[in-house]
Amino acid sequence: MAAKKAVVDLFTKAMRNSSVREIRVHFDPAESGNLANAALRTYVLDNYHLAKAANPDLPILVREATDVTPKVYVRYDKGVERSQVITPKDASSISTIFDKLLM
């Protein structure tokens, strides 16, 4: 339960940060033996509905593509974009990456 609250808190930051315009998540659905792909896919499946509930007007796009490196993009005002390759293999590390990008 505490982990779900942390995810809601994390995505509530995106709503409070009015400069965030879009979140995009890219990963390989086949996972291709890459544990980061599997971890990111599981994280998205577990938390997407919480993120949308906290930010109903914020576009949160999930892109699945073959042979793609797992990566998270956040677009801000004026077209500024930051991204981070996902290398960790657990949900808490992925939450930390989202936290840094949404600040």
Backbone torsions as a table, in degrees:
resi	resn	phi	psi	omega
1	MET	NA	-39.8	179.7
2	ALA	-64.2	-35.6	179.0
3	ALA	-65.4	-40.6	178.6
4	LYS	-64.7	-39.3	178.2
5	LYS	-64.2	-39.1	178.8
6	ALA	-62.8	-39.1	179.0
7	VAL	-67.6	-42.5	177.5
8	VAL	-61.9	-44.2	177.4
9	ASP	-59.5	-41.7	-179.9
10	LEU	-60.9	-49.5	-177.7
11	PHE	-76.3	-18.9	173.3
12	THR	-68.6	-29.6	175.0
13	LYS	-58.5	-40.0	-179.5
14	ALA	-62.1	-37.4	179.8
15	MET	-69.9	-39.7	179.6
16	ARG	-71.5	-31.6	178.1
17	ASN	-82.7	94.6	-172.6
18	SER	-68.5	-9.6	179.4
19	SER	-82.0	-13.5	177.9
20	VAL	-74.3	124.2	-178.3
21	ARG	-110.8	-23.6	-175.9
22	GLU	-164.9	145.0	172.3
23	ILE	-122.2	129.4	176.8
24	ARG	-124.0	138.4	178.4
25	VAL	-124.0	126.2	179.2
26	HIS	-117.4	133.5	174.0
27	PHE	-158.2	165.0	179.1
28	ASP	-92.0	116.5	-177.4
29	PRO	-66.7	-25.5	179.9
30	ALA	-77.9	-14.6	178.1
31	GLU	70.1	-24.2	172.6
32	SER	42.6	35.0	178.8
33	GLY	76.3	1.0	-179.3
34	ASN	-89.1	114.3	-177.2
35	LEU	-66.7	-28.9	177.8
36	ALA	-65.7	-38.6	175.7
37	ASN	-60.0	-47.0	-179.2
38	ALA	-63.8	-41.8	-179.6
39	ALA	-65.5	-43.4	-179.9
40	LEU	-66.6	-41.4	178.9
41	ARG	-61.1	-45.7	178.7
42	THR	-63.3	-41.5	178.8
43	TYR	-60.4	-45.5	179.7
44	VAL	-64.4	-45.9	-179.8
45	LEU	-60.4	-37.6	-177.9
46	ASP	-78.3	-27.6	-168.2
47	ASN	-120.8	-6.9	-177.3
48	TYR	-57.6	-47.1	-177.7
49	HIS	-62.3	-34.1	177.3
50	LEU	-68.7	-40.0	179.6
51	ALA	-65.1	-43.6	179.6
52	LYS	-68.2	-35.4	177.9
53	ALA	-65.3	-37.5	179.7
54	ALA	-77.0	-25.7	-175.4
55	ASN	-137.4	69.1	-173.4
56	PRO	-63.6	-25.7	-178.2
57	ASP	-96.3	-5.2	-178.7
58	LEU	-87.1	123.6	176.1
59	PRO	-66.8	122.3	174.7
60	ILE	-120.0	105.5	-172.8
61	LEU	-103.6	131.5	177.9
62	VAL	-112.6	119.4	-177.8
63	ARG	-115.7	121.1	175.6
64	GLU	-105.0	130.0	179.6
65	ALA	-149.4	147.8	-179.8
66	THR	-73.3	141.6	176.4
67	ASP	56.8	37.4	177.3
68	VAL	-107.1	145.8	176.1
69	THR	-77.7	133.5	-179.9
70	PRO	-64.3	127.3	-173.0
71	LYS	-152.4	148.0	176.4
72	VAL	-117.3	133.5	178.0
73	TYR	-118.8	140.0	171.7
74	VAL	-127.2	125.0	178.5
75	ARG	-104.3	134.9	-177.9
76	TYR	-112.5	-176.8	175.0
77	ASP	-51.3	152.0	174.6
78	LYS	60.3	24.8	175.2
79	GLY	76.9	6.2	178.1
80	VAL	-69.2	133.8	-176.5
81	GLU	-134.0	136.6	173.6
82	ARG	-122.6	148.5	179.7
83	SER	-142.4	162.9	179.0
84	GLN	-148.2	127.9	173.7
85	VAL	-72.1	137.7	179.5
86	ILE	-91.8	113.5	175.9
87	THR	-112.4	-23.4	-179.2
88	PRO	-66.5	164.4	-176.6
89	LYS	-119.9	16.3	178.6
90	ASP	-138.9	159.4	-173.7
91	ALA	-65.0	-36.4	-178.5
92	SER	-65.8	-36.6	177.2
93	SER	-68.1	-38.0	178.1
94	ILE	-67.6	-39.2	176.1
95	SER	-60.4	-39.2	178.5
96	THR	-62.5	-40.9	178.6
97	ILE	-64.5	-45.7	176.9
98	PHE	-60.2	-43.0	-179.2
99	ASP	-57.4	-45.1	179.4
100	LYS	-65.3	-40.7	-178.4
101	LEU	-72.1	-28.9	-176.8
102	LEU	-89.8	-3.3	179.3
103	MET	-71.3	NA	NA
